[in-house]
């Protein structure tokens, strides 16, 4: 994905921020979400997953949207990644 973003001249940062989703009684992070890419020109995050099914990621994304409604995150799942790799002729490790 980084190569594809570079090819199109899209600036990105890799995992620049972790969003706290849940803390324990002592205030320590119990659950967090760190999107794979931040696209500063679009003020958006991009998360890639090959989990089958991506239920855990969807759950975390819902929680993130509840806690951080102004944060934009796009989730690309296994199907999306397969489509992108086919369209651009990119070999993807299984």
ChimeraX attribute file (.defattr): number of C-alpha atoms within 10 A of each C-alpha:
attribute: neighborCount
match mode: 1-to-1
recipient: residues
	/A:1	15
	/A:2	12
	/A:3	10
	/A:4	13
	/A:5	12
	/A:6	11
	/A:7	9
	/A:8	8
	/A:9	9
	/A:10	14
	/A:11	14
	/A:12	20
	/A:13	13
	/A:14	14
	/A:15	15
	/A:16	12
	/A:17	15
	/A:18	12
	/A:19	15
	/A:20	17
	/A:21	18
	/A:22	15
	/A:23	12
	/A:24	9
	/A:25	7
	/A:26	7
	/A:27	8
	/A:28	10
	/A:29	13
	/A:30	12
	/A:31	13
	/A:32	16
	/A:33	18
	/A:34	16
	/A:35	21
	/A:36	20
	/A:37	22
	/A:38	22
	/A:39	15
	/A:40	12
	/A:41	9
	/A:42	11
	/A:43	10
	/A:44	16
	/A:45	23
	/A:46	19
	/A:47	18
	/A:48	17
	/A:49	16
	/A:50	14
	/A:51	11
	/A:52	9
	/A:53	11
	/A:54	14
	/A:55	10
	/A:56	11
	/A:57	17
	/A:58	12
	/A:59	10
	/A:60	15
	/A:61	20
	/A:62	13
	/A:63	17
	/A:64	21
	/A:65	14
	/A:66	12
	/A:67	14
	/A:68	14
	/A:69	10
	/A:70	10
	/A:71	13
	/A:72	14
	/A:73	18
	/A:74	13
	/A:75	17
	/A:76	16
	/A:77	17
	/A:78	17
	/A:79	11
	/A:80	14
	/A:81	17
	/A:82	15
	/A:83	12
	/A:84	16
	/A:85	15
	/A:86	12
	/A:87	9
	/A:88	9
	/A:89	9
	/A:90	15
	/A:91	9
	/A:92	11
	/A:93	4
	/A:94	5
